[in-house]
Amino acid sequence: GICERFPFVRASFDGKKPDLVITYGAISEIADKALHDHADDRDIADRTGLVIVEKLKGDDSLPERIVSLTDEECGKIVIFEEGVASGSFGEHLIGILQRHPGMKNKKLSLLAADPAAFSEKGRSLYESCHISENDLIGELKG
């Protein structure tokens, strides 16, 4: 499976999917909930694979890993970023994937926290940053 070939990437599926959500860290839980609990449209859940990156630095093979998980059909790759977009892991990854020949039929997008957001007492960082399961499902539908 994918975990044996690529030890720092976990995939929620076997084989290949047309659409992928790539994420890391604590926001992975939101992505998992979106795809499994809150996806009103079963087609989205069936077409979309969740990929969790467990190591962000020191691994130049990540683009190849992502390409190996998706088929050549037109589809979407959504980077679900834990932080803000500017200077993020997600922004860097999108830049690399845009240049990869295996991504030529894919729509790449970055979904990140609101840069003006701040943590509010009594609310999770993700609630405060205005990023949710609904945002992710909307990005996959759109």
N, C-alpha and C positions, 0 to 999 in steps of 0.2 A: 504494500500500500504506500500511499504518499508519505506517511510518517517514517517508514524505513528509508525511503529515497531522500527525503528532505526533512531532517530531524527538527528543524526550527519552524516548520509550517504544519499546522493541523488543519485538515479539511473535514467538513461535516458530511461528506458524501464520498462515494466511490465513483470512479470513472471521470467523465467530463461533464461540465454544465455550460450552457450558453452565457449565463449571467453569473457574475461573482460579486460578493461583498468581501472586501479585504479590510481587516481591522486588527487591533491589538489592544492589550491592556484591559482595564476595567470596562471600557465601552463595548467590549465583546459581548457582554451579557445583554446589552440593549439590542445589538444586532441579532443575537440568537432569539430573543423574545420576538422581535419584529418578524423574523422569518418563520417562526414556528407557532407563536401564540396569537399574533395580531394580523397576520396576512389574510385579509378577507378574500382576496383573490388567490385561489389555490394555484393558479397558473404561475404566479410569482414565486410561491414557495417551491413548486416543482422545478422551475427553470433555474433557480438561484442557489448557488452553493456558498456556504460561509467558509472563509479562509482566515484563520487566526495566525498571525505572525508572532512568534514567541521571542525572536531575537531580531532587533532592528538594525544593529550595526555589525560590521565585519563579515557580511555574507553577500558576496557579489552574485550569487546564483539565484537570488530571489526572482528576477524577471523570468528566467527560464522555468522556475517552479510554477509561477502563475500561468504562463503560457501552457504548461503541461496539464493544467487543470481545466482549461476551457477549450471548447471546440471552435472550429473556424467559422461557424455560423455567426451572422451579425448578432450582437448582443451588447450587454452593458457590463462594465467593470466599475463598481462604486468603491472608492476608498473612504471608509467611515473612520474619520480622524478623531482621535481623543482630544487633541488640542486645537488651536486655531490654525487656519490654513497657511498663513505666511511663514515660510521657513520650516514647515513641518515635514515629518516622515512621508505623509501622504502626498504633499506637493512634490517632493523629490521623486517618489515612486511613479507618479503620473508622468513626470518629465522623462523618466527612463522608459516607461511603457509606450509612450507616444512614438518613440523612435524604434521600437521593436517590430520587425516585420510580421510577427505572429499576432499583433494587435491591430492590424490595418482595418479590419472590419468591425472593431469594437468602439463603442462610445464610452469614453473614459470620463469619470467625474469624481470630484472631491466634495465630500460632505463633512463640514467641520463646525466646531463651536463658534458662536458669535464672538468676534474679538472684543466687543464692548461689554461682554457679560462679565459678571463678577459673582463670586460665591456669596450666597445669602444664608444667613443663620437659619437652621432648621430645614434646609432644602439641599438635595444632593447637588453636586457640581453640575451634573448633566441637566437637571431641571433648571438650574440657574443659567446655564449656557444656552438654553433654548435649542436643544437637540434631543430628538426622541425617536421612538420606534416609528411613529407616523411620518417623520421626516424621511426616514430611510425608505419606507414603503412608497412614499410619494416620489422619491428620486428614482426608484426602480420602475414605477408606473410611467413616469414622465419622459 
